[in-house]
Every structure is written in structure tokens, then in C-alpha cells.
Amino acid sequence: MITTTVHDDIRAFAAAVRSHLDDLPADEVDDLLDGLEADLSDQASEAGDDFELPDATTYAAELRAAAGLPERGSVATPKKRFAIVDDVRHGWREIHDRVRANAAGAWLLDLLVSLRPAWWVLRGVVFYLWIFLSVMSRPSTGGILDAFLTLSYNPVSWAILLTSLLVSIQWGRGRWAPFRWIRVVRTVSTVIAVIAVPMLAGSISTAMTQLFTGWVDAPQVGYETPGLAIDGQRIRNIYAYDAAGDPITGVQLFDQDGNPLRTVQSDAASESYDPYFAGGGGPVPVPETYPGAAPQWNVFPLREVPAGEWTWDGVGGLSAARLPAFPFDRVQPLPEPDRSAVSTGLGPTPSSGVSPTPLVQPTGSVTP
């Protein structure tokens, strides 16, 4: 652990370097010296008694050269400053110095400095969520939960996440910001991330809970299950059998008002695939398509793209769509109807006391 004297020497060194850079705009000086004291403190802790501070003048000149800035005494860099910005910076430095002068305050600041890597990672996750929700997500999908679920099958999402983390960490280390406009972007994005973290904390916590407990499709309070559902569980497909118990395809279904029945919600009816399941809920149903006609979502059974073959390749992986297997090869045929009951509008008489035989058994195929 480094001594108070070494801490004082490091602060004096940082102040001396700053004085050698005072011909530059304040924001550029802050960018150049960002994390300097913390980095030197880490080096002092590792080196122990062998630690020596470099010459402040030489160090400042090296910083200028590395950043591509002019030497001191050459053509002056224009100082585009606003008085209010300088006042805020000076006020912040004064607060920092006062807190650092107190033993408890210095301990707290050192603790916060040691936690900076965790913040860099969190900032990278926020960058990834922002990119996903802005570019890759659709209004009908599950938002933040989808951002994590898509990592299980989409390499593009992994590439975006890893890139976001790498950029955030490098920015935190003072790297990858050679130009002023990049430093402006870094500052603005960091401020946005700071604001977004408390706003996203609840959603991220809920999404991670669902992800690790497997509670993805369970109904939630105030959440409307899209499309057709039974007991809150989403219906992915519908399979029909004729009176003889044989499976049939190309069945068109409508409700009592003549509206087509769809397993997707109404605002996704024009899509070429089911956005709900494309977000990570299993095989992805796709509608029947005909030249010059809108997608037909009420023609069952729908073709499906297996979950393992779904890709975001610009066409939604539609080339992998195929008719799924029916749940039963054959089901119980329907008995011959009672013509007299049909003609009078009456159903079968219950007086016999015999319970009807279920048409579909729980497992396997059913033979008559």
C-alpha cells in the first residue's frame, strides 16, 4: 500500500504536468490527464520503494507528441472556451481537492477509482442495448430480454456486444480517442450511459431473472400475449384433421365475423415471419405467400423455420422454412352424425349416460 507522501508526490506531479499544458484548451488537458493519478498510484503500489516519478516537463511533451498536439511555444491552439464551462470545471476540481484533503473522502475516491473497470463493462452493456433496441429490435419483440436471448443464436449480436465492451474499456483506459470529435462522442455517450443505467436497471434485472429461471413465456401482469393464446401460453401453429381422422393442410380459418384467424398479433400481420418467436421463443412460423397477395397467416399449418436455423440474413432465413410434422399421424375418426338430430337442430341425447370417447389421445397416433 502506498504512503501518503507518495500520494502527495503524485498529485504534485499531476499539477506540474497540467501547468506545462496550460496553453491548451481545458477540455483537451482534462482528456490528456484523465486517470493519470490513478494510473500512477497503481504503478506505485506495484513498484513499491522502486517507484520514481518521471520529469513533469518531459512527460508533458510526450503527451503532446502522442496526441499530435503542437509543442509549447509554437502556434497557439485556439482556446474555444465558454466561461460557464470553465467555471464548472474549476468548481469540480475544487470540490475534488476538498474531498481528497479529507481522509475519509480520499478513501472513498480511491474506492471509486478502483471500481472504474466495473463501470467500463456496464457502460459497454448499455452501448450494446442501445444499439440493439435502436437497430435490431422490433416493436413486437421482447426488447431487453430479446437483446440477451438473441446471443444464444445470433453471432452478430455477440460481435456488437464484444465490440461495445472493447470500445468502452479502451476509452476508460484513455485509448482509442486520438481526435477531439471522438473525445466529444466519448463524453456524450458516457453521460447518456450514466443517465440510462438507473432507467434500465429494473428492466435488465427482470430480463436476467427470466433468462436464468427459464420464465420466458409465462404471462405477466399487464402483459398482453400477442396473437392466439391458451391459458396465457402463445399458440405457435394449428393442425387440422378431417372427419376420417387424417391430417389435412391448407386449411383457412376465420372467426365469427369473417376475420382471418392469426397466431400473430395484428400489427405483425404484414410481416414475412413471426417476430415474437424470431425473438427467441422457438421455431419461427412464416405465412403462406402468393404472388401479388399479402402474407396469408390464416392458412394452417404454417410453415416454420427451426430455431437452430433462424438467421438475420436480410431475408429472415425464410429459405429454411418447411411444413412441420403433425402432432399425430392420425386421430380418432368422427362417428356418423345423427341425421334426425341434425335436421331438428338438436345435439346427441345425453340420456344414454355414456361418456363420449376422446377423439385425440395424449400421446402417439390414434387408430380407429
DRENDREN-832222 format. One record per residue: y, x negated, z negated of N, C-alpha, C in turn. Coordinates in steps of 0.2 Angstrom, whole numbers, padded with zeros to 4 digits, always signed. Example, Ala and Ser with C-alpha at 12.3 -4.5 7.8 and 13.67 -1.06 7.14 Angstrom:
<lozas>
-0028-0066-0039-0022-0062-0039-0016-0066-0039/-0011-0064-0035-0005-0068-0036+0000-0064-0039/
</lozas>
This chain:
<lozas>
-0006-0004+0000+0000+0000+0000+0006-0004+0000/+0011-0003+0004+0017-0007+0005+0022-0006-0001/+0026-0011-0003+0030-0010-0008+0037-0007-0006/+0041-0006-0011+0047-0003-0010+0052-0007-0006/+0051-0014-0008+0055-0019-0005+0054-0019+0003/+0048-0019+0005+0046-0019+0012+0049-0012+0015/+0048-0007+0012+0051+0000+0014+0059-0001+0016/+0062-0005+0011+0069-0006+0012+0071-0010+0018/+0067-0016+0018+0067-0020+0024+0067-0017+0031/+0062-0012+0031+0060-0009+0037+0066-0004+0039/+0069-0001+0034+0075+0004+0035+0081+0000+0037/+0082-0006+0034+0087-0010+0036+0086-0013+0043/+0080-0015+0045+0079-0017+0052+0080-0012+0057/+0078-0005+0055+0079+0000+0060+0087+0001+0061/+0090+0001+0055+0098+0002+0056+0101-0004+0060/+0098-0010+0059+0101-0015+0063+0100-0014+0071/+0094-0012+0072+0092-0011+0079+0096-0005+0082/+0097+0000+0078+0102+0005+0080+0109+0003+0082/+0111-0002+0078+0118-0004+0079+0119-0008+0085/+0113-0011+0087+0113-0015+0094+0112-0010+0100/+0111-0004+0098+0110+0001+0104+0116+0006+0104/+0121+0005+0100+0126+0010+0099+0131+0011+0105/+0130+0007+0110+0133+0008+0116+0130+0014+0121/+0124+0016+0119+0120+0021+0122+0122+0028+0119/+0120+0033+0123+0121+0040+0120+0116+0041+0114/+0118+0045+0110+0115+0045+0103+0108+0048+0105/+0107+0053+0109+0100+0055+0111+0096+0050+0113/+0098+0046+0118+0094+0041+0120+0092+0036+0115/+0096+0034+0110+0095+0030+0105+0089+0033+0100/+0090+0039+0099+0085+0043+0095+0078+0043+0098/+0078+0044+0105+0072+0043+0108+0069+0036+0108/+0073+0031+0109+0070+0024+0108+0067+0023+0102/+0071+0025+0096+0069+0023+0090+0064+0028+0086/+0062+0033+0090+0058+0039+0087+0052+0036+0084/+0050+0037+0078+0044+0034+0075+0044+0027+0073/+0050+0023+0074+0050+0016+0073+0048+0014+0066/+0051+0017+0061+0050+0016+0054+0043+0017+0052/+0040+0023+0055+0033+0025+0053+0028+0020+0056/+0030+0018+0062+0025+0013+0065+0025+0006+0062/+0031+0004+0060+0032-0002+0056+0028-0002+0049/+0029+0004+0046+0026+0005+0039+0018+0004+0040/+0016+0007+0046+0008+0007+0047+0006-0001+0048/+0010-0004+0052+0009-0011+0053+0009-0015+0047/+0014-0014+0042+0015-0017+0036+0009-0016+0031/+0006-0010+0031+0000-0008+0027-0006-0012+0030/-0006-0013+0036-0012-0016+0039-0012-0024+0038/-0006-0026+0039-0005-0034+0039-0004-0036+0032/-0002-0032+0027-0001-0035+0020+0004-0040+0019/+0003-0045+0016+0008-0051+0015+0010-0054+0021/+0006-0054+0026+0007-0057+0033+0012-0054+0037/+0014-0048+0035+0019-0044+0039+0026-0047+0039/+0028-0048+0045+0035-0050+0046+0039-0046+0051/+0045-0044+0050+0049-0040+0054+0052-0045+0060/+0052-0042+0066+0055-0046+0072+0062-0046+0071/+0065-0050+0076+0073-0051+0076+0075-0044+0079/+0080-0041+0075+0083-0035+0077+0086-0035+0084/+0090-0041+0086+0093-0041+0092+0088-0042+0098/+0083-0046+0097+0078-0047+0102+0074-0040+0103/+0073-0037+0098+0069-0031+0098+0073-0025+0102/+0079-0025+0100+0084-0020+0104+0084-0022+0111/+0084-0028+0113+0085-0030+0120+0078-0028+0124/+0072-0029+0120+0066-0027+0123+0065-0020+0124/+0068-0016+0120+0068-0009+0120+0072-0007+0126/+0078-0010+0127+0082-0008+0133+0078-0010+0140/+0075-0016+0140+0071-0018+0146+0066-0013+0147/+0062-0011+0142+0056-0007+0143+0058+0000+0146/+0064+0003+0144+0066+0009+0146+0070+0009+0152/+0071+0003+0155+0075+0002+0161+0083+0004+0160/+0085+0002+0154+0092+0003+0152+0096-0003+0153/+0103-0003+0155+0107-0009+0156+0107-0013+0149/+0108-0020+0150+0110-0024+0144+0116-0022+0141/+0117-0024+0135+0123-0023+0131+0129-0027+0135/+0134-0024+0136+0140-0028+0139+0140-0027+0146/+0135-0024+0149+0135-0023+0157+0139-0016+0157/+0139-0013+0164+0142-0007+0165+0140-0002+0160/+0145+0001+0156+0143+0005+0151+0140+0012+0154/+0135+0014+0150+0132+0020+0151+0136+0026+0149/+0138+0031+0153+0142+0036+0151+0139+0040+0145/+0144+0041+0141+0142+0045+0135+0144+0052+0135/+0139+0056+0138+0140+0063+0138+0138+0066+0132/+0142+0067+0128+0141+0070+0121+0145+0076+0120/+0142+0080+0116+0146+0086+0113+0147+0085+0106/+0153+0086+0103+0155+0085+0096+0150+0088+0092/+0148+0095+0093+0144+0098+0089+0137+0095+0088/+0134+0092+0094+0128+0089+0094+0128+0083+0090/+0133+0079+0090+0134+0073+0086+0134+0075+0079/+0138+0080+0077+0139+0082+0070+0132+0084+0067/+0128+0088+0072+0121+0090+0069+0117+0084+0068/+0117+0079+0073+0113+0073+0072+0115+0069+0066/+0122+0068+0065+0124+0064+0059+0122+0068+0053/+0123+0074+0053+0121+0078+0047+0114+0078+0045/+0109+0078+0050+0102+0077+0049+0100+0070+0047/+0104+0065+0049+0102+0058+0047+0105+0058+0039/+0110+0061+0038+0112+0061+0031+0108+0064+0026/+0105+0070+0028+0100+0073+0024+0094+0069+0023/+0092+0066+0029+0086+0062+0029+0087+0056+0024/+0092+0053+0024+0094+0047+0020+0094+0049+0012/+0097+0055+0011+0097+0058+0004+0090+0059+0002/+0086+0062+0006+0079+0064+0004+0075+0058+0003/+0076+0053+0007+0072+0046+0007+0074+0042+0000/+0080+0043-0002+0083+0040-0008+0079+0042-0014/+0077+0048-0014+0073+0051-0020+0066+0049-0019/+0063+0047-0025+0056+0045-0025+0051+0051-0022/+0052+0057-0025+0048+0062-0023+0049+0064-0015/+0056+0064-0013+0057+0065-0006+0054+0060-0002/+0054+0054-0004+0051+0049+0001+0044+0049+0001/+0041+0052-0004+0033+0053-0004+0032+0059+0001/+0036+0064+0000+0035+0070+0005+0036+0068+0012/+0041+0064+0014+0042+0062+0020+0037+0057+0023/+0034+0053+0019+0029+0049+0021+0022+0053+0022/+0021+0058+0018+0016+0063+0019+0016+0066+0026/+0022+0069+0027+0023+0072+0034+0022+0068+0040/+0025+0061+0039+0024+0056+0044+0016+0055+0045/+0012+0055+0040+0005+0054+0041+0002+0060+0044/+0005+0066+0044+0001+0072+0047+0004+0073+0054/+0008+0068+0057+0010+0069+0063+0004+0070+0069/-0001+0066+0068-0006+0067+0073-0009+0074+0073/-0010+0077+0068-0012+0084+0067-0007+0088+0071/-0001+0087+0070+0004+0091+0074+0004+0090+0081/+0002+0084+0083+0002+0082+0091-0004+0086+0094/-0010+0087+0090-0015+0091+0093-0014+0098+0093/-0011+0101+0088-0009+0108+0088-0004+0109+0093/+0001+0105+0094+0006+0106+0100+0002+0106+0107/-0003+0102+0107-0007+0102+0114-0010+0108+0115/-0013+0111+0109-0017+0118+0110-0012+0123+0112/-0006+0123+0109-0001+0128+0111+0001+0127+0118/+0002+0121+0120+0003+0120+0128-0002+0123+0132/-0009+0122+0130-0014+0125+0134-0014+0133+0134/-0013+0136+0128-0012+0143+0128-0007+0146+0132/-0001+0142+0132+0005+0144+0136+0003+0144+0143/+0000+0139+0145-0002+0138+0152-0007+0144+0154/-0012+0145+0150-0017+0150+0151-0015+0157+0152/-0010+0159+0147-0008+0165+0147-0003+0166+0152/+0001+0161+0155+0006+0162+0160+0003+0162+0167/-0003+0158+0168-0005+0157+0174-0012+0160+0176/-0017+0158+0171-0024+0160+0172-0026+0167+0169/-0023+0169+0164-0025+0176+0161-0022+0182+0165/-0025+0187+0164-0023+0194+0167-0022+0199+0162/-0018+0204+0163-0016+0208+0158-0022+0212+0155/-0027+0213+0159-0033+0217+0157-0038+0213+0153/-0037+0206+0152-0042+0202+0149-0040+0201+0142/-0043+0197+0138-0043+0197+0131-0038+0192+0128/-0033+0189+0132-0028+0185+0130-0031+0178+0127/-0028+0177+0121-0030+0171+0117-0038+0170+0116/-0041+0175+0115-0049+0175+0114-0051+0172+0121/-0049+0175+0127-0051+0173+0133-0050+0165+0134/-0044+0163+0132-0042+0156+0133-0048+0151+0130/-0051+0154+0124-0056+0150+0121-0063+0151+0124/-0064+0158+0126-0071+0159+0129-0072+0156+0136/-0066+0155+0140-0067+0153+0146-0069+0145+0146/-0068+0142+0140-0070+0135+0140-0078+0134+0141/-0081+0140+0139-0089+0139+0140-0091+0139+0147/-0087+0141+0152-0090+0141+0159-0085+0138+0164/-0079+0137+0162-0074+0135+0167-0071+0128+0166/-0073+0123+0170-0071+0116+0169-0063+0116+0170/-0060+0120+0174-0053+0120+0175-0049+0121+0168/-0052+0125+0164-0049+0126+0158-0050+0120+0153/-0055+0117+0154-0056+0111+0150-0051+0105+0152/-0050+0105+0159-0046+0100+0161-0039+0101+0159/-0037+0107+0159-0030+0109+0157-0029+0108+0149/-0034+0109+0145-0034+0108+0138-0034+0101+0136/-0038+0097+0139-0038+0090+0138-0031+0086+0140/-0029+0089+0146-0023+0086+0149-0017+0088+0144/-0017+0094+0141-0012+0096+0137-0012+0092+0130/-0018+0090+0128-0019+0086+0122-0016+0079+0123/-0018+0076+0129-0017+0069+0130-0009+0069+0131/-0006+0073+0134+0001+0073+0135+0005+0073+0128/+0003+0078+0124+0006+0079+0118+0005+0073+0113/-0001+0070+0113-0002+0064+0109+0002+0058+0112/+0002+0057+0118+0006+0052+0121+0014+0053+0120/+0016+0059+0120+0023+0060+0118+0024+0059+0111/+0020+0061+0107+0020+0059+0100+0021+0052+0098/+0017+0048+0102+0017+0040+0101+0023+0037+0105/+0027+0041+0108+0033+0038+0111+0032+0036+0118/+0026+0038+0121+0024+0035+0128+0025+0041+0133/+0025+0039+0139+0025+0044+0145+0031+0048+0145/+0037+0045+0143+0043+0048+0143+0049+0043+0146/+0048+0040+0152+0052+0035+0154+0059+0037+0156/+0059+0044+0158+0065+0046+0161+0069+0051+0156/+0075+0052+0157+0079+0056+0152+0076+0063+0153/+0075+0066+0159+0073+0073+0160+0067+0074+0157/+0062+0069+0157+0056+0070+0154+0057+0071+0146/+0061+0067+0143+0063+0067+0136+0066+0074+0134/+0070+0077+0139+0073+0083+0138+0067+0089+0138/+0063+0088+0143+0057+0093+0143+0053+0092+0137/+0052+0086+0134+0048+0085+0128+0051+0088+0122/+0058+0087+0122+0061+0090+0116+0061+0098+0116/+0062+0101+0122+0062+0108+0123+0055+0111+0122/+0050+0108+0124+0043+0110+0123+0041+0110+0116/+0044+0105+0113+0042+0104+0106+0045+0109+0102/+0051+0111+0103+0055+0116+0099+0051+0123+0101/+0049+0124+0107+0046+0130+0109+0039+0131+0105/+0035+0125+0105+0029+0125+0101+0030+0126+0094/+0035+0123+0091+0037+0125+0083+0038+0132+0082/+0041+0135+0087+0043+0142+0086+0036+0147+0087/+0032+0144+0092+0026+0148+0094+0021+0148+0089/+0020+0142+0085+0015+0141+0081+0014+0147+0076/+0019+0149+0072+0018+0154+0067+0017+0161+0070/+0020+0162+0077+0019+0168+0080+0012+0169+0083/+0008+0163+0084+0002+0163+0087-0004+0162+0082/-0002+0160+0076-0006+0159+0070-0011+0164+0069/-0009+0170+0068-0013+0176+0067-0018+0178+0073/-0015+0177+0079-0020+0179+0085-0025+0173+0086/-0023+0167+0085-0028+0161+0085-0033+0162+0080/-0031+0164+0074-0036+0165+0068-0041+0170+0070/-0039+0176+0072-0043+0182+0074-0048+0180+0080/-0045+0176+0085-0049+0174+0091-0055+0169+0089/-0053+0165+0084-0058+0160+0082-0063+0163+0078/-0061+0168+0074-0066+0172+0070-0071+0175+0074/-0068+0179+0079-0073+0182+0084-0077+0178+0088/-0074+0172+0089-0078+0167+0093-0084+0164+0090/-0083+0162+0083-0088+0159+0079-0093+0164+0076/-0091+0170+0075-0095+0175+0072-0099+0179+0077/-0097+0179+0084-0101+0182+0089-0098+0189+0089/-0093+0191+0086-0090+0198+0086-0085+0198+0092/-0087+0199+0098-0083+0199+0103-0082+0206+0106/-0087+0209+0107-0087+0216+0110-0086+0222+0105/-0086+0220+0098-0086+0225+0093-0079+0229+0094/-0079+0236+0093-0072+0239+0093-0068+0237+0087/-0061+0237+0089-0056+0235+0084-0052+0241+0083/-0049+0241+0077-0044+0247+0075-0038+0246+0080/-0036+0252+0083-0031+0252+0088-0032+0249+0094/-0038+0247+0096-0040+0244+0102-0044+0249+0106/-0042+0250+0112-0045+0255+0117-0050+0251+0121/-0056+0253+0121-0061+0249+0125-0060+0251+0133/-0059+0247+0137-0057+0248+0144-0063+0251+0148/-0062+0256+0152-0067+0259+0156-0072+0264+0152/-0078+0264+0155-0083+0269+0151-0086+0265+0145/-0087+0269+0140-0090+0266+0134-0094+0271+0130/-0099+0268+0126-0103+0272+0122-0103+0269+0115/-0101+0273+0110-0100+0271+0103-0096+0264+0103/-0091+0264+0107-0087+0258+0107-0089+0252+0111/-0095+0253+0114-0098+0247+0117-0097+0248+0125/-0094+0243+0128-0092+0244+0135-0099+0245+0139/-0098+0249+0144-0104+0250+0149-0102+0246+0155/-0107+0241+0157-0106+0237+0162-0108+0240+0169/-0114+0244+0169-0117+0246+0175-0120+0253+0174/-0122+0257+0179-0125+0263+0178-0131+0263+0183/-0137+0265+0181-0143+0265+0185-0145+0273+0186/-0147+0275+0192-0149+0282+0193-0156+0282+0196/-0160+0287+0194-0167+0288+0196-0167+0296+0199/-0171+0297+0204-0172+0303+0207-0177+0308+0203/-0178+0314+0205-0182+0318+0201-0189+0316+0201/-0191+0312+0206-0198+0309+0206-0199+0303+0201/-0193+0301+0198-0193+0295+0194-0192+0288+0197/-0190+0288+0204-0189+0282+0207-0182+0280+0207/-0181+0274+0207-0174+0271+0207-0170+0272+0213/-0164+0274+0213-0160+0275+0219-0153+0271+0219/-0151+0269+0224-0145+0265+0225-0140+0269+0229/-0133+0267+0229-0128+0270+0232-0126+0277+0230/-0127+0278+0223-0125+0285+0220-0118+0285+0219/-0114+0290+0221-0107+0291+0220-0106+0296+0214/-0103+0294+0209-0102+0299+0203-0095+0301+0202/-0094+0307+0200-0087+0310+0199-0087+0314+0193/-0081+0315+0190-0080+0319+0184-0079+0326+0186/-0078+0330+0181-0077+0337+0182-0071+0339+0186/-0066+0335+0187-0060+0336+0191-0061+0332+0197/-0066+0330+0199-0067+0326+0205-0064+0319+0206/-0063+0316+0200-0061+0309+0199-0067+0305+0199/-0066+0299+0203-0072+0295+0203-0073+0292+0196/-0079+0291+0194-0081+0288+0188-0081+0280+0189/-0078+0277+0184-0077+0269+0185-0079+0266+0178/-0082+0260+0178-0084+0257+0172-0078+0252+0171/-0073+0252+0175-0067+0248+0173-0061+0252+0172/-0056+0250+0168-0050+0254+0167-0046+0255+0173/-0042+0260+0173-0038+0262+0179-0034+0257+0182/-0031+0253+0178-0026+0248+0181-0030+0242+0184/-0036+0242+0183-0040+0237+0186-0044+0239+0192/-0043+0246+0194-0047+0249+0199-0046+0245+0206/-0041+0242+0207-0039+0239+0214-0042+0232+0214/-0045+0229+0209-0047+0223+0208-0054+0222+0212/-0055+0216+0214-0062+0215+0218-0067+0212+0213/-0066+0212+0207-0071+0211+0201-0068+0214+0195/-0073+0214+0190-0071+0217+0183-0068+0212+0179/-0061+0212+0178-0058+0207+0174-0060+0207+0167/-0063+0212+0164-0065+0212+0157-0071+0207+0156/-0076+0208+0160-0082+0204+0160-0080+0197+0163/-0076+0196+0167-0074+0190+0170-0071+0185+0165/-0068+0189+0159-0065+0185+0154-0070+0182+0149/-0077+0183+0150-0082+0180+0146-0086+0185+0143/-0087+0191+0145-0091+0196+0142-0098+0197+0145/-0100+0193+0150-0107+0193+0153-0106+0193+0160/-0112+0196+0164-0111+0196+0171-0105+0200+0173/-0103+0198+0179-0096+0201+0181-0098+0206+0187/-0097+0213+0186-0098+0218+0191-0092+0217+0196/-0094+0219+0202-0090+0220+0208-0091+0226+0211/-0086+0229+0215-0086+0235+0218-0089+0235+0225/-0091+0241+0227-0093+0241+0234-0087+0240+0239/-0087+0237+0244-0081+0236+0248-0083+0238+0256/-0079+0241+0259-0080+0244+0266-0073+0242+0269/-0074+0240+0276-0068+0239+0280-0063+0244+0280/-0057+0242+0278-0051+0247+0278-0051+0252+0272/-0055+0251+0267-0055+0255+0262-0054+0252+0255/-0052+0255+0250-0051+0252+0244-0057+0251+0240/-0058+0246+0236-0064+0245+0232-0067+0251+0229/-0073+0252+0230-0077+0258+0228-0080+0256+0221/-0077+0259+0215-0080+0257+0209-0085+0263+0206/-0085+0268+0210-0090+0274+0208-0096+0274+0212/-0098+0269+0215-0104+0268+0219-0109+0264+0215/-0114+0267+0212-0119+0264+0207-0126+0263+0210/-0130+0258+0208-0127+0252+0203-0122+0248+0206/-0118+0245+0203-0113+0240+0205-0117+0233+0206/-0115+0229+0211-0117+0223+0212-0114+0218+0206/-0117+0213+0204-0115+0209+0199-0115+0201+0201/-0111+0197+0198-0111+0190+0198-0114+0188+0191/-0119+0184+0191-0122+0182+0185-0117+0178+0181/-0117+0178+0174-0112+0175+0171-0111+0167+0172/-0117+0164+0173-0118+0157+0174-0115+0155+0181/-0114+0160+0186-0112+0158+0192-0105+0160+0194/-0102+0163+0189-0095+0165+0190-0090+0159+0190/-0086+0159+0195-0081+0154+0196-0074+0157+0198/-0069+0153+0196-0062+0155+0198-0060+0151+0204/-0064+0152+0210-0063+0148+0216-0058+0151+0221/-0054+0156+0219-0050+0159+0223-0053+0166+0226/-0059+0166+0227-0062+0172+0229-0066+0176+0223/-0066+0173+0217-0069+0176+0212-0077+0175+0211/-0079+0170+0215-0087+0169+0215-0090+0175+0218/-0087+0179+0222-0090+0185+0225-0096+0184+0229/-0096+0178+0232-0102+0177+0237-0109+0177+0233/-0108+0176+0226-0114+0176+0222-0116+0183+0220/-0112+0188+0221-0114+0195+0219-0120+0197+0222/-0124+0201+0218-0131+0204+0221-0132+0210+0216/-0137+0214+0219-0139+0220+0215-0143+0218+0210/-0141+0220+0203-0145+0218+0198-0152+0222+0197/-0157+0220+0193-0163+0223+0193-0162+0229+0188/-0166+0235+0190-0165+0241+0187-0169+0240+0180/-0167+0243+0175-0170+0243+0168-0177+0245+0168/-0179+0250+0172-0186+0252+0173-0188+0252+0180/-0194+0250+0182-0197+0251+0188-0197+0258+0190/-0199+0263+0186-0200+0270+0187-0199+0273+0180/-0197+0279+0180-0196+0283+0174-0200+0290+0175/-0201+0294+0170-0204+0300+0170-0202+0305+0175/-0206+0307+0179-0203+0312+0184-0201+0319+0180/-0196+0322+0183-0194+0329+0181-0199+0334+0182/-0201+0338+0177-0205+0344+0179-0202+0349+0184/-0207+0353+0187-0204+0358+0191-0200+0363+0188/-0194+0365+0190-0190+0369+0187-0192+0376+0187/-0191+0380+0181-0192+0387+0181-0188+0391+0185/-0190+0393+0191-0186+0396+0196-0183+0403+0193/-0187+0406+0189-0184+0413+0186-0178+0411+0182/-0179+0406+0178-0173+0404+0173-0167+0402+0177/-0168+0398+0182-0163+0396+0186-0159+0402+0189/-0163+0406+0192-0160+0412+0195-0156+0416+0190/-0157+0417+0184-0154+0421+0179-0149+0417+0175/-0148+0410+0177-0144+0406+0173-0146+0404+0166/-0152+0405+0165-0155+0404+0158-0159+0397+0158/-0159+0393+0153-0162+0387+0152-0169+0389+0150/-0173+0384+0149-0180+0385+0146-0180+0388+0139/-0185+0392+0138-0185+0396+0132-0188+0391+0126/-0184+0391+0120-0187+0387+0115-0192+0390+0111/-0194+0396+0112-0199+0399+0108-0206+0396+0108/-0208+0392+0113-0214+0389+0113-0215+0384+0107/-0209+0381+0104-0210+0377+0099-0212+0370+0100/-0212+0368+0107-0215+0362+0109-0209+0357+0111/-0208+0351+0108-0203+0347+0109-0203+0344+0116/-0198+0343+0120-0199+0340+0127-0200+0333+0126/-0204+0330+0131-0206+0323+0131-0200+0319+0134/-0198+0314+0131-0193+0310+0133-0194+0307+0140/-0189+0307+0144-0190+0305+0151-0190+0297+0152/-0187+0294+0147-0187+0287+0148-0189+0284+0141/-0195+0280+0141-0197+0276+0135-0193+0270+0134/-0193+0268+0127-0189+0262+0125-0190+0256+0129/-0196+0254+0131-0197+0248+0135-0202+0249+0140/-0201+0244+0145-0206+0244+0151-0205+0250+0156/-0209+0250+0160-0209+0256+0165-0213+0262+0163/-0211+0267+0166-0215+0274+0163-0218+0276+0169/-0225+0278+0168-0228+0281+0174-0230+0289+0172/-0230+0293+0177-0231+0300+0175-0238+0301+0172/
</lozas>
